[in-house]
């Protein structure tokens, strides 16, 4: 079983190594080979989404709406959509906030959200933002920028 796992892992790494889109995705902190390949396979065609922000809804990372009469409130995460993509984005966001030692504007944003709303909500918010950023990187053909300056992916998200 370990031999089969090693073979499959090598196949995964070879696939990611030869795919320029996956290599571009892996420039984002927290996104590894499995997350990059999952995102690429789930989104498939980046031009399906007119706006990058709709990828968050595709992954089920937007709030539920409850509206009835005079009642109108947002609920938790809708969880409608691709559960594998949602799980990989959540893992990437959690890895970025808890394990990544190198700071970026994205990690700083996530930590500010965590101070205000708590770590679990910050991870979900960061996962949704990662979905948007990865889509924008794919459409524009740019790598992740560690600083937040004019014309970066952050200003488009």
C-alpha positions, 0 to 999 in steps of 0.5 A, a space after each residue: 500500500 505504501 508503494 502504491 501511495 508513493 507511486 501516486 504521489 510521484 505521479 501527482 508531483 510530475 503532473 503539477 511540475 509540468 503544468 504552468 498554471 499549477 506552478 503559478 498557484 503554488 507561489 501563493 503561501 499555503 497552496 501546495 501541489 494537491 491544492 493547486 491541482 484540485 483548484 485547477 481541476 475544479 474550476 477547469 475553465 477560468 472564463 466560465 466565471 465572469 467575475 472572480 468573486 463568483 468562484 467563492 460561491 462555486 466553492 460554497 464559501 459565501 454566507 447563506 441568506 434567510 429572508 422571510 417577511 421582515 426577517 433578513 439575515 446572513 447565516 453560516 457558510 452555504 456549503 453549496 458547491 464543490 466540497 473537495 475544493 472547499 476543503 482544499 481552500 480551507 486547508 491552504 488558508 489554515 496552513 497560511 495563518 498557522 504554519 507559514 513563517 513568511 509574512 505577506 499582505 494576505 496573511 496580515 489581512 487574515 490575522 486582522 480578521 482573526 483579531 476581530 472575528 476569531 480564527 475559524 471565521 478568518 480561515 473561512 474568509 481567507 479561503 474565499 479570498 484565496 479562491 478569488 486570488 487564484 482565479 485572478 492569477 489564472 486569468 491574468 497569468 501573474 504570480 502571487 505578489 508578496 507586497 500589496 502595491 498598486 496593480 497587484 492581485 489584492 487591489 483586484 480582489 
